[in-house]
Amino acid sequence: MSNDAKLPGISRRGVLKAGGALAATAFGASAVAWPNIVLALNKVRIVIVPKGLNNPVFKIADLSGQQRANEIGNVEFRFTGSPQSDGAQQVAAIDGLISAGYDGIGISVDDGQTVIEPINRAIAKGIQVITWDSDAPKSKRACFYGVDNVKGGQKQADIMNKLLDGKTGNVWIMSGLPSAPNLQDRLRGVKMNLNKNLTIAGTSFCDEDIAKGVTETENVLRSHPDLIGFIIVGAWPLLASPGALPRLTARAKAGLKVVGFDYVAQELPFIQNGTVTATVGQDYWGWGYQSVQILYNLIKGKKYPDFVPQRIPVVDQSNVADYVEKWKNANTVEGAFKAFGEPPVQPIG
């Protein structure tokens, strides 16, 4: 029996909206004969879709989504998506989830344009859709949960301005996918706040690929020996080991100022050894935990504002040891909850 199959006189989605008691009334005697089916139909099916499954920055969203699903109790949770960040692959993954009949889908958007049609189609079928981490504001998604990425980029620029303290010179920016809305916003924020005496010598894109990020970083530093600042609006090259970036390490020791984004465990050694001065972060736990919470409440008829914001923490030498400790035990649901857990965000009505 498929997930969207109809029992006499009522659809699966109708049962979800009406609740178990109403379902039993609608089924009459047949509900007594099929109690397990009624219980199964009351299970809310929620899926969280990252940009790419190969990016370790998204791993904790899987753990935290499991945690909130377990807390709620009647949620079937899944964490899936395309193998790597790719707009076309993400669309194909979403199409498959629509066909599978999920009740709620939360998406970290690869491409703000190509994802509009599948999001709108899902909503037309009665599926609740939100975006997290990276938005598709032109779609009909219910809301966006994440940081204000423009402000995140502005914060990176403010840190760089302070580090260079009135100096004049060239700064380079590295991003991931040119089409990613969250990264476009971070770039815009950096450009808005970067001091006028600092010139952006160029911007490169690594397609959110770690190996390409490493190669691009080393090549940029090789071909631009005059850079005094390097801003990375994501984690990519810093997800490799420090040994993979010898030129970055050497240049930082010689005075190059490096400001990153995110603060997952793999990045922290770069802060500890002084290669990266600071990183601007976001709430990775919330990507799964709060997205499940929001979707569940939307499915139950509750409401959230168009934008549900996260805090924007900064990690540097002053607090990096605390974050190293947090990540040590964050490989399990229980450990991650102990390190990063937070109360579920409540609906507004």
SVG drawing of the C-alpha trace seen along z (x, -y; Angstrom):
<svg xmlns="http://www.w3.org/2000/svg" viewBox="-18 -54 74 60">
<polyline fill="none" stroke="black" stroke-width="0.4" points="0.0,0.0 1.6,-3.3 2.0,-6.3 -0.6,-8.3 -3.1,-5.4 -6.7,-6.2 -8.7,-4.1 -12.5,-4.3 -13.6,-7.9 -10.5,-9.6 -7.0,-10.3 -3.7,-10.0 -3.3,-13.8 -6.9,-14.1 -6.1,-11.7 -3.0,-13.8 -5.1,-17.0 -8.0,-15.5 -6.0,-13.4 -6.4,-9.8 -9.8,-10.2 -11.4,-11.7 -9.8,-9.0 -11.4,-6.3 -14.8,-7.9 -14.4,-8.2 -13.3,-4.6 -16.0,-3.2 -15.6,0.5 -12.8,0.7 -10.6,-1.4 -10.9,1.4 -9.8,3.9 -6.9,1.7 -5.5,0.1 -1.9,0.4 -2.7,-1.4 -4.4,-4.2 -1.4,-4.6 0.9,-4.6 -1.1,-7.2 -0.8,-9.5 3.0,-9.4 4.2,-12.7 6.9,-12.2 9.5,-14.9 12.7,-15.1 15.6,-17.5 17.7,-18.1 21.2,-19.6 23.0,-21.1 25.2,-18.1 25.7,-15.0 29.5,-15.1 29.8,-18.4 30.6,-17.6 29.1,-21.0 25.7,-19.4 26.3,-16.3 25.0,-17.7 21.7,-18.6 21.0,-14.9 21.7,-14.2 19.6,-17.1 16.7,-16.3 16.7,-12.8 16.6,-14.3 13.6,-16.5 11.7,-13.8 12.3,-11.5 11.1,-14.2 7.9,-14.8 7.3,-11.1 5.1,-10.6 7.6,-11.9 9.3,-9.7 12.5,-11.6 14.8,-11.3 18.0,-13.2 18.8,-12.9 19.8,-14.8 22.2,-14.9 25.7,-13.5 27.3,-16.9 26.2,-20.5 24.6,-20.7 21.4,-22.6 20.1,-20.0 20.8,-17.1 19.0,-18.8 16.0,-19.4 16.0,-15.7 16.2,-14.7 13.3,-17.0 11.2,-15.6 11.7,-12.1 10.7,-13.3 7.5,-14.9 6.7,-11.6 7.3,-9.7 4.6,-11.7 6.4,-13.4 4.4,-15.8 7.2,-18.3 10.4,-19.1 13.2,-21.4 15.8,-22.5 19.2,-24.1 19.0,-25.6 21.8,-25.1 20.3,-27.3 17.7,-29.9 16.2,-29.8 16.1,-26.1 14.5,-25.1 11.5,-27.4 9.4,-25.2 9.8,-22.0 9.1,-23.9 6.0,-25.4 4.9,-22.1 5.3,-20.4 3.2,-23.1 0.5,-22.7 0.3,-19.1 -0.2,-20.0 3.4,-19.5 4.8,-22.0 8.2,-23.3 10.7,-25.5 14.2,-26.6 17.1,-26.6 20.7,-27.8 20.1,-29.0 16.9,-30.5 14.7,-30.6 12.7,-33.8 11.0,-33.9 9.4,-30.5 6.2,-29.9 8.1,-28.2 6.5,-28.8 9.5,-30.4 13.3,-30.6 15.2,-29.4 18.9,-30.6 21.2,-33.4 20.9,-36.8 23.6,-36.1 24.1,-39.7 24.8,-40.5 27.1,-37.5 29.2,-38.9 29.1,-42.3 30.5,-40.9 33.3,-39.2 34.2,-42.6 34.0,-44.3 36.5,-41.8 38.8,-42.3 38.6,-46.0 39.7,-45.9 42.5,-43.4 44.0,-45.6 43.3,-48.7 43.3,-51.4 45.9,-49.7 45.6,-50.0 45.9,-46.9 44.3,-44.0 41.9,-41.5 40.6,-38.3 37.2,-36.6 36.5,-32.9 33.0,-31.6 31.3,-28.3 28.6,-28.1 27.9,-31.3 24.2,-30.4 23.8,-29.8 21.5,-32.5 23.1,-32.4 26.6,-32.9 25.4,-35.7 24.1,-37.4 27.4,-36.9 29.4,-38.3 27.1,-41.3 27.5,-41.9 31.3,-41.8 31.3,-44.3 28.9,-46.6 31.1,-46.9 34.7,-46.4 36.7,-49.6 37.2,-51.8 41.0,-51.6 40.8,-47.9 40.5,-46.7 38.8,-43.4 41.4,-42.0 39.2,-39.2 36.6,-36.6 36.9,-32.9 34.4,-30.0 35.2,-26.4 31.7,-25.0 31.5,-24.0 34.1,-21.3 36.8,-20.9 39.6,-19.7 38.9,-22.5 38.8,-25.0 42.3,-23.9 43.7,-24.1 42.0,-27.5 43.3,-29.0 46.9,-27.9 46.8,-29.1 45.3,-32.5 48.0,-33.1 50.7,-31.9 49.6,-34.3 48.8,-37.3 51.7,-37.8 50.5,-41.3 47.3,-40.2 46.9,-41.5 43.5,-39.9 41.7,-36.7 38.0,-36.2 36.3,-32.9 32.5,-33.1 32.2,-29.4 34.2,-26.5 35.4,-24.6 39.3,-24.8 39.3,-24.9 37.7,-21.5 41.0,-20.0 43.9,-19.5 46.2,-22.4 49.0,-20.4 47.0,-20.7 47.3,-24.5 51.0,-25.2 51.0,-28.5 48.0,-29.8 49.8,-28.9 53.0,-30.5 51.4,-33.7 49.3,-34.0 52.5,-33.8 54.0,-36.5 51.0,-38.8 48.1,-37.8 44.8,-38.2 42.3,-35.4 38.7,-35.5 36.5,-32.4 32.9,-31.3 31.5,-28.4 33.1,-26.8 32.8,-23.0 35.4,-20.8 37.7,-20.6 38.2,-24.3 39.2,-24.9 42.8,-23.8 43.3,-26.7 42.2,-29.1 44.3,-27.3 47.5,-27.6 46.8,-31.2 46.3,-30.7 42.7,-32.0 42.0,-34.9 38.3,-34.4 35.3,-32.6 31.7,-33.8 29.3,-31.0 25.7,-29.8 23.5,-27.3 24.2,-23.9 22.2,-22.1 19.1,-24.2 19.3,-23.2 17.8,-19.8 16.3,-20.3 14.4,-23.6 13.6,-22.7 11.8,-19.5 10.1,-21.6 8.9,-24.3 7.7,-21.8 5.8,-19.7 4.0,-22.8 3.2,-24.0 1.8,-20.6 -0.4,-20.9 -1.7,-24.3 0.6,-26.6 2.4,-29.6 5.9,-31.1 7.1,-34.4 8.7,-34.6 12.2,-34.7 13.1,-32.7 16.6,-34.0 19.6,-32.3 22.3,-34.0 25.7,-34.7 28.5,-33.6 32.2,-34.5 34.9,-32.0 38.5,-33.2 41.4,-32.6 39.3,-33.7 36.7,-30.9 38.1,-28.3 38.9,-25.9 35.3,-25.8 34.2,-24.9 36.9,-22.2 35.4,-20.6 31.9,-20.9 32.7,-19.0 34.6,-16.2 31.5,-14.3 29.2,-15.6 29.3,-12.5 26.2,-11.0 22.7,-12.4 23.1,-12.4 26.6,-14.0 25.5,-16.7 22.5,-17.5 24.5,-18.0 27.0,-20.3 24.6,-22.3 21.0,-21.6 18.5,-24.4 14.8,-24.9 12.5,-24.4 11.4,-27.6 7.8,-28.2 5.1,-29.2 3.4,-32.6 -0.1,-31.2"/>
</svg>
